[in-house]
Amino acid sequence: MMDLESVTRNNPIKKDSWKTVLTLAYQSLGVVYGDLSTSPLYVYKSTFAEDIQHSESNEEIYGVLSFVFWTLTLVPLIKYVFIVLRADDNGEGGTFALYSLLCRHARVSLLPNTQLADEELTEYTNDGIISVNKRNVGSALKSALEKYRVLQRVLLVLALIGTCMVIGDGVLTPAISVFSAVSGLELSMSKEQHQYVEVPIACVILVFLFALQHYGTHRVGFLFAPIVITWLLCISTIGVYNILHWNPHVYEALSPYYMYKFLKKTQRGGWMSLGGILLCITGSEAMFADLGHFSQLSIKIAFTSVVYPSLILAYMGQAAYLSKHHSIESDYRIGFYVSVPEKIRWPVLAIAILAAVVGSQAIITGTFSIIKQCSAMSCFPRVKIIHTSSKIHGQIYIPEINWSLMLLCLAVTVGFRDTKRMGNAAGLAVITVMLVTTCLMSLVIVLCWHKSIFLSICFIFFFGSFEALYFSASLIKFLEGAWVPIALSFIFLIVMYVWHYGTLKKYEFDFQNKVSINWLLGLGPTLGIVRVRGIGLIHTELVSGIPAIFSHFVTNLPAFHQVVVFLCIKSVPVPHVRPEERFLVGRVGPKEYRLYRCIARYGYRDIHKDDMDFEKDLICSIAEFIRSESPKCNIPIQDLGDDGKMTVVGTSSSNSGVRMCEDDQDFSKMEGKSELMQDKTPVKPKKRVRFVVPESPDIDLDSREELRELMEAREAGMAFIMGHSYVRAKRGSSWIKKVVINFGYDFLRRNSRGPTYALSIPHASTLEVGMIYHV
């Protein structure tokens, strides 16, 4: 499989060759459309489960077919393919991508560590959207969102609700897909035998599915697209056969008039059955959420030319068969397999199970991705993220989430044991995500696309009212399964908001208690203590000022390192930060103090390095900053006000500035470079460090001496100093805040992972400084 990240980021749609586009379209069939293509397994079965009956007049089946056709046409085709896909965030999609887009066009982000320098990032304004002059209403809306903090919180909660429902979908989709695929066994055995066989087989397949996640989808990814294509070809061929053989006039049901007749006859029962019809669009959100792996054109081609016509033929074929078969022995026999010719039922059953596994795989991987985005935006506790592929962007594995999803999925399967209640639960999760997308898109139309407010109102009124109808039909089934996604989302929403609130309050405490520069100047160049060899790396969330942890350390220990680096790892509201713009480096205090501030910026889709490469890039960025201060060196320096003057520096592999070589590397290959070496012969063998800098322009003596001292400190070793905080609500706080901070946030903090970039540093070189935060 090709490197999708390089394709989507380095080759815009307009420059893609047709071969590349068609290859991506082929791959998208296996990754994006697995869930959507397996919906014919359970749509009719869920729709006719209880609320309506299949009568000889065929008005019910024709009405359901009409609803299915227009739902597939309006939501996936018109809304997503032709409108929502255009609202990509530099090629990325999903609920958080829309929220990120809004955070850049209006200052609505609640994260307090934003800087003016972040707005200079290449991808910050490169949205790929044609901008026009701002309208007065759009400017007023933007001002209101930036002025009122309560509106910012509402926007964040809205994005989190959509995210939580996606996680809920990650629990429900594998359960209903696999269960429905296995239900084909019902036609070959009695109902008494079937109920003792179906659930165990479904559970075994689900355990197998989740157990394979740690291998990564790239190992079996080449099988995904052929399986989905075979499945789509299978159901469309069966659909054509059923249409021609049983009822060639079934196409008449595509008229919207049959929807009116359906609701007129069935009334409340028909309205309640919409929750089953809704399942025909499960997986539509994946077209937008997985946009980062492909391109707009490839997803459009795959859906319009393959997926959409195959699904329409499949649903028409089922309706044609049912229109001629009214004497159905029991309700469970109105499912998909009853319309499959008996001679090919077993091969179709095998293909359906494989397709269900593929569809489940896509939603599980999507759940991992969206949790990673939430964690990057400080909306989810830090979890262990494993990148299963070094080439395919976005393929990750989160052990804690994987096993949690598996247990919840098994609980749903064993607890419900029928597609009716599973369908009610999955339908509510799906339609809620779509409603959130519609609401956020209406804001994007005004704030990001700068279109008229009238166009935004038309969008939210047309699609919102259509989806609200389905939402009400799903919500009425609360006691019949729809409570599951609400309960799951409520739990995840509390976890996310408590973590975000605690992180915000902790940062505010750090900011209010940071040490003044006058205190530092009073200590003098030696900081009032002995300066020992080595580099002290102090982790802080602050992007400006001196953290209180530093003063706490200095006043309690008699020695400190000769070079001190205040390191801040921050996320910015873009999917990717280019390597050449990764670091912001500045100086804290006078030059002779050897105190530096380094801000490493990552997008919410970026891979955080957790090996020695990050350490090397960090030291090289400081060395490049020292070189940039030389009067003869024309490197742009930004004045950030309170932050001081800082230089944008890339990773060592992305620029032609200072390079660092260690041990036995071949320096003769560095043509056009001059070396700064530590010539002292060590008493015992140890790692040697050399900085290789460009020959011109020349570096002044002070900068050369500073580089030499940094090199000595790097050779001596690095210590990682981080705060071990105990966050407590201050006296006089409300009881709600005390519960949230003292119990909720404290529990999550103690059970979450530490910074990933600190994992490669030996524990012997790690120092923890305990502090109590009263927020």
N, C-alpha and C positions, 0 to 999 in steps of 0.2 A: 504494500500500500504506500502511496506517495506521502510526502510531507505536507499535510494539509495546511499547517500554519504558514509555511513559506508561500504556498499558493495564494492563500486568502489575504495575506498581508502585503506581499511584494508584487502581486499581480492583480491590479484592480480589474473589475469586470470588463471594462472597455478594452483592456489590453490582453485579456485571456484569449487564447486560441480556442477554436471550436472543439478541438480534441481535448483540451483541458476542461472546458465547460461540460462536455458530455461525460468525461471520466468522473468528474465531481457529481454530476447528476446520477450516474450509475451507483456511485458509492453512497449517495444520500438515501437511496432506496433502502439500504440495509440499516442505516443509522437513524434516519429521521422518521421513516414511514412504517416501521414495524408495528407500532401501537395502533395507528390509524387503519392499517390494512387488515388487522385482525378483528375489528369491530363488527363485521357481519356475523361473527360467531354468536353474538349475544344480543344484538339490537332487537330483533323481532321477539326473541324469547323473553326479554325483559319487558318489552312494551305490552305484550299480551299476557303477562304473568298473572294479573289480578284485576286491573281496573276496567279493561274492555274485553269483549268476546269477539271471536272471529265468526261472523255470521255468513249465511249463504248469499246475502246481497253484495258482499265484497266491499261495502262502503268503508269498513274499518281498515282492511288491508290496503285499499287504494289510498285512503286518507293518510295512513302511516307512510306509505311509499312517497306520497306527495310531500309530506313534511320532511322526510329523509332527504329527498332530492333538493329541496330548496334550502334546507339547513346546510347541506354540504356545499351548495353553490354560494350562499351568502357569507358563511363564516370562513371556512378554509380558503375558498377561491377568491372571493371579492375582498373580504376584510384582511386576511393575512397575506395572500399572494400579491395583491395589487396595492395594498395600502400599508399595512404594518411592517412588512419586510423593508420598506424604504426608510423606516425609523431606526436604522441600525446605528450602533455606537462604535464608529470606526470599524465596521465589519462584525461587531458582536451583537447578539440579540438576547432577549429574555426580559423578565420583569426588572431585574436590577440594572440592565442596560438602559431601559427607559428612565429609571430613577437617576442613574448616573448622568444621562443626557440632560435631564432637567436641572441637576445640581450644577452643571457647567453654564447653562444659559441663564439661570437665576440662582442667586446665592441662598439656596434652601437647605444645604447640607448642614447637619447639626454637629459634624465633626469640627472641632475647634483648631485643628492644626493646619489649616489651609494657609497658603502663602501666595503673594503676588507672583513669585517666580514660577509657581505651578501653572499659571495661566499662559506662560511662555512656552510650555511644552508643545511639541509639534502636533500631537494628536488631541490637544485640548480643544482646538477650534476646527480641526479637520474632520468634520462630521459627514462629509460627502453629501450635504444637503444644500440645495440652492437657496441662498438667503435673499430676501427682499427687504424693503424698508419696513421698519417696525410700525405697527398700527397703534393708535392711542389706547385701545382697549387692552392690547397685549402688554403695553408698557405699564398700564395701571394694574393689571393682574400680576405682573412681575414684581412691581413695587409692593403690592399687598402681601405676596408670598415672602418677600425679603423682610418686610417690616414686622409681621405678626409671627411669633414663634409657635403659636398654637397651630397655625396652618402648616408650618414645617413639620410639626409632630404628626399631624393628620396625614400628610403626604408620606412620611416615613412608615407610619403604621399601615397605610394602604399598600405600600410596596412589600412590607413584611407579611401582610395577610396573603398576598399573592404568592409570596415565596413559601409560606407555610403550607398552602394548599398544593403547591407543586410537590413538597415533601410528602404530604398525605397521598398524592397521586402515585408517588413512588412506592407506597405501601399497598394501595388498592389495585393498581393496574396489573402487577404480576399475578396477584391472587385471582382476579376475574378472568384474565387472559388465559392463564394455564388451566384454571378450573373449567372454563368454557370449552377449551380445546379437548380436554380429557372427557368431557361430557358426551362425546361421540360414542363412548362405550355403552351408553344407555339403550342404543338401538339393537345391541347384540346380546342383551341379558335382561332379566326381569328387574323391575324397579327395586325389589327387596335386595337382590344381589348387588345392584348398581350402587346403592347408597353406602355399601360397605367397601366398595372398591375404588370409587371415584376420589374420595377425600384422601386416602393414603397415597394413591398414585400422584395426585396433585401436590401433596406435601413433599414427597420424595423428589419430584422435579424441582420444586421451589428450593429445597435445601441444596440440591445439586447446582442450581443456578447461582445462588448466593455464594456457595463455596468456591466457585470458579472465578469470582470477581477479582481476587488478588493476582490472577495471572494476567489481567489486562485484556481489553477487547481486541487489541491489535494482533494477538496470537490466533484468534479465530475470526477476525474481522473479514477476511477474504471470503468467508462462507456466508456472511450476513446478506449481502445484496442478492446472490443467486437464490437464497431461500425465499426472500420476500418477493422477488420477481417470479419464481415458480409458484408461490402462493397466489399472487395477483393474477397470473395467467390461468391458474387452476379455477379460481372463483369466477373470473370473467367468462371463461369457456363454459363452465357449468351454468352460469347465468344466461348466456346466449342459447344454450341447449334448452333450458327450461322455458325461455321466452318463446322460442320457435315451436317447441313440442307441446306446451300446455296452454299458453295464452299470448299470441302475437299482439293483441290489442292492449296489453298492459301499459304501453307507452302513454296511453290517454290519461293515466293517473298522474302524470307529471304536471298536469294543469293545476294551478293553485286553487281552482274551484273545488277540487276534492278535499282540500284542507278545510274549506268552509263547510262542506257537507259533513265531514268527519266531526268537527266540533259541534255542529248543529245537532247531530244525532246522538253523539256520546256525551256531550255537555261536560259535567264535572269529571266523569270518568276519563274522558278524552284528554282533558286538561292535566289530570294527574298522570296519565300515561306518557306525557311529554318527557318525563324523567327518563324513560327507557329510550325514546327516540333520540334524546340528547346524546346518548352513548355513541352515535354514529360519527361524532366529531372528536372523540377522545384521541389525543395525540396530535391535534392540530397545532397546539402551542409549541410542539417540538420543532415545527418549521421555523419559528422565530427564535426559540431558545438555542437551537443548534446551528444558527446562522454563522457563528464564528468558525465552524469547521469547514464550511463550504462557501458558496457565493449566492447572491440573490438569483442570478440567472439560472444557475444549476438547479436550485430548489424549485424555481418556477417551472422549468422544463420537465423535471421529474414528476411534479404533481399534475400539471395540466395534460401531459401526453401519456402518462402511464397510470398513476394512482387514481385520479379523479374518474376517468372513464371506466376503469376496472371496477371501482366500488359501485358506481351507478349501475353497471350491468349486473353485478352480483346482487344488489338489492332488488332490482327489477326481476331478476330470475327467481329469487325466493318468493317475491310477491306473486309472480305468474304461477308458480307451483301451488302456493297456498290458495290462490283464487279458484283452483279446481279441486281442492282437497279440504272439505269442510268437516268430515267425520273424523275428527282427531280424538284419539282415545283418551288422552290426558294432556294437561297443559305443557308438560315438559317435552312433548313430542313436536312442538311448534318451532323448535330450534333450527339451527343451520343444517345439521346433518340430515334431517328428514327430506330436504330438497336435493340431496346429493344422490345420484343414481347408485343403486345398491352395489353394483359390480366394482365401483371405485371408492367405496367408503373407507376401506382400511388404508389405502395410500393417501387419501385426502386427510384422514385422521393423523397420520404420521407427519405430513407436511404442516398441518395446522398446529401441532404441538411444537414443531421447530420454529414456526413463525411466531407463536406466542412467546417462546423463549427469547427470540430476537427482539420482539417488541418490548418485553420486560427488561431486557438488557439495556435498551436505549433510555428508558425512564430511570433506571437505577443509576446509570452513568450521569444522566442529567441532574439527578438529585445530588450526587457527589459534587458536580460543578457548581450548582447554585449555593450549596453550603460553603464551598471554598470562597465564592464571591462574598457571601455574608460575613465570613470570618475576616476577609481582607478589609471590609468596610466597618469593622468593629461591631458587627451585629450578631455575632455568634462566637461562643467560646472557642479558643484555639484547639484544633484537633490535629491528629497525625495525618498528613497528606502524603501519599506515596504516588509518584509519577510512574505509571506502568509502561510508558513508552518514551524513549528519548527523541523520537522523530515526530510522532503524531501529537499535535498540541491538544490539550484538554483531556487526555485520557488519564484519569487519576483514580485512586482507590483510597477510601477512608475506612479503616477497619471498624472503628466504633460505630459509625453510621451504618455500615454494611450489616453487621450482626444485629443491630437494633431494628433495621428494616426487615431482616429475615424473621425475627421473633414476632414482630407486629403483623407481618404478612401471614405467617402460619396461624397466628391467633385469629385473624379475620377469616381465613379459609376454614379452620376447624369450628369457629364460632358460628359462622353463617351457614355454610354448607349448601348454599344455593345462589344462583346468579341474580335473583331478584333483589335481595338486600345488598349484595355486593355492587350491583348496578346502581342502586339508589345512592350508595356511598360514593362511588366513583363519579357519578354524574354531578353531584354537588361540588366535588373538588374541581372537576374540569370547568364547570360554568363559572365558578367563583374566580378562577384564574383569568378567564376570558373577560369577565366584568372588570377586573382590576386593570387588565391591559387596555380595555376600552376607555376607562377613566384617565389613565396616564397618557394614552394616545391623544385624547382631546386636549390635554395641556401641551403636549409636544407640538400639535398642529399650530397652536397660538404662539408659544414661547420659543420653539426651535425652528419651525418652518416659517414663522411670521405670517401665517395666513389669517384671514378674517375670523372673528369670533363666531360669525354666522356659520361658517364651514365647520367649525369645531362643534357647535351645538347640533348641527345636522348629523354629524358623525355619531356623537354620543346618543342622540335621540333615536336614530335609526337602528344602530346595532345594539345600543343599550336597552331599548325597549324590547327588542327581539330576544336578547339574552336574559332580560329580567323576567320574561314570561317563562323561560326554561328554569330560571333560578327559583321562581315561586313554586313551580311544579316539583322541583327537587326538594325544596325546603319543607314542603308539606309531608314528605316521607321521613320526617325527622326520627320518629320512633321505629321506622322500618329499615334502619341502616344508615340513614343520612347523618345520624349523630356522630358516626365514627370520624369523618374528616373534620367536623367541627371540634370534636374533643382533641384530636391530634393537633390541629392548627392552634387551638387555645393553649395547649401545653408548649408547643414550639414558640408561639408568639410571646408567651411569658418569659421563656428562656432568653429569647433574642432581645426583648425590650429591657429586661433586667440587666443583661450583660452590657447593652449599649448605654443604658442609664448609668450603671456603675463606672464604666470606662470614661464616660463624659465627666462625671463628678470627680473622679480621680485625677483627670487631666486638669480640671479647673483648680483643684487643690494644689497640684504641682505648680501651676502657673502663678497662683496667688502667693505661694511660698518660695518662689525661686530667689536665689541669692543675688544681691546687687553687685555690680561691677566694682563699686567702691570697696566692698568687703574684700574682693579679690586683690585689688591694688594694694590694700593695706597689708596683705601677707607678703608681698614682695615676690621676686622671680623664683625663689625657692619654695614658695607657698608656706613659709614658716616652718618647714620640716625638711628632712633629708630626702633628696631626690635620688632614687635608685635606678639602675639600668632597666630598660624594658619599656613596654607600652601598656598603659592602663586604659582599657576600653570600657567606658562607662555607658551603659544602656539607659536611655531616657526617652520619654515620650515628648519632651519639649523640643520645639523647633527654634526657640530663642531663649536666652537667659541661661543661668547656671542652676542646675537642679539642686534641691535641698539635700539630696543623697550625697552630693560631693562635699558639702560643708560638714555633714554628719560624719563622713569618712575621715576627713582631714582632722577634725577635732578629736577623734578617738584613736587614731593610729599615728605613730611617730614618723612614718616614711611613706613616700609616694613615688610613682614612676617618673622617669625623666621626660616622657612624652605622654600627654593625656589627650584622649579623644572622646568627645561626647557624641555618641552614636545614636541617631534616631532613625528607625525604620518606619516609614509612613506609607499609607496607601493614598493615592490620588484618584479622583473620579474619572479615570480613563481606563480602558481595558488593558492597554500596554504602554509602558514607558520605554522609549528607545534606549539601547545600551549607551549611546553617546550622550544621553541626558540623564543618566542614572543618578549621579551624585551632585549634591550641593555642598561645597566645602568652604569653610570660613575659619577665621581665627577668633579665639576668645581671649581678650586681654592683650597686652603688649607682645611683641614678637618673641622676646627673650623668655617668656613664660612657657612656650612650647605647648600651648593648649589649643586644640582644634575642635571645630564642630563639623560633623559630617552627617548629612541627611541623605539617606538612601531612599529613593522614591520608586514605588512599584504600582503598577496598575492592578485592578482586581482580577485580571486573568493571568498575570505574570507568574512565572515560577520563581520562588524565593530560593536562592542558592543556600544549601546547608552544608557545604564542604569548604575546603581550603581555598577555593577560587574566590569566594567572597572576601576572605581575609586579604588575599593578594590584591584584589581590586580596590579594597578599602585603603591599603597602604599606598598603592600607586596613585589613587585619587588625591591623597594628601601631598604626595611628592609633586604631582602635576600642579596642585594649587601653589605650592612653594615656588615652583618654576614660573607660574603665571604672575607672581608678584614682582618678578624681575622687571625693571624699567624697559628693557629691550624686547620684552616678550609681549606681543600683541594678542592677548587672550581676553575675551570679554569678561568683565567683572560686574556683577549686578549689586547695586546698593539697595538693600532690603530694609532700610530704616533701622528699627530696633534690632533686627537680626545682624546688622553690620554688612560689610561687603563680602559677598560669597561668589564663588566661581562654579559654573556648571562644568562638571567633569564626567567623562564617560568611563566605562569599564576599560581595563587594560587592553582588551582585544578589539575595542571599537575606535581607538584613537592612535595617533602617531606620536604621542607625547612620551612621558617617562614610562619605562618598562622595568619590571623587577625580575631578576634571574636569581635562582637559588641553586646551591650545590654544584653539580657537574654539568650544567647546561653549556652548550657550545656557543660562546660569545662571538666567535669569528664570523658567524652568519649575520650579525647585526651590522650591516653596512651603513655607512653614513652616520654612525652613532659614536658617542664618546662615553666612557665608563667612569662611574664614581665608585671606588672600591674601598673596602676596609682592609688595610694592608697588614694589620697586626696579626701575628701568627698565634693562634690560640694554643693554650696549654693542652687541651684535650679536643678531640674531634667534635665539631659542632656544625650546624648549618651555616653556610656563608651566604650573604645577601649582597647583591650588586644592583645598583640602579643604572639603567642605560637610558641616557637622555639625548635628545637631538643636539647635533654639533652647533647649529646656529638657530636662534640667536644665542650668544654667550650668556651664561648665568653669572651674576655678580658674586663676589666672595661671600657675602652674608648668606645668600640663598644656598650657595654650594656647601657652606658649613652646616646650615640647617638640614640639608639633605643628608650630609654625612652623619649627623647626629641621629636622624630618623632611621638611617640604615643600621647604625649601632644598636639602637633600641629594638629594631626588628630582629636582629641577630640574638639579642639577649632573651627575647621571648615576649609573649603577650598574655596579659591577665584580663579576664572578662569580669567586670564588676557590675552587678545588677542588684536592684532593690528587691527586698522581700517584704512586700507591703501587707499591712493589716488594716483593711479599710473598715471604718466604723462610722455610723451616723453620729453627728455631733449632738450635744445636749440641746434639748428644746425642739428636736425634729419630731415630725408627726409619727405616729405608730406605723403608718404604711411605709414611710421612708426607712424606719428602723428595721422593719421586716425585710424590705427589699435589699438594703445594704448589708445589714448585720448577718442575715441568714441566706438570702437568695444569692446575691453577688459573691459573698464570701465562699459559699459552697461551690459555685461554678468556678471561681478563681482557683480554689484548692484542687479541683479535679480536672482542670484544663491543662493543656500542654504549655510548656515554656516556649520562648522564641525559637523558631527552627534554626536560625542562623547561629545559635549558641550551642547546638548539639555537637558540632565537630570539635569544639574546644574542650580539652581535657578537664575533668572535674578538679584536678589538682590546681589548675590555673583559674578556677572560678571562685569569686568572692561574693558573698551575699551580704547586703547591708539591710538590716531590719528597720522598718519605720512604720509608725502608726498614722494612718490618714483619717482625720476627722472631717468628713465631707458633709 
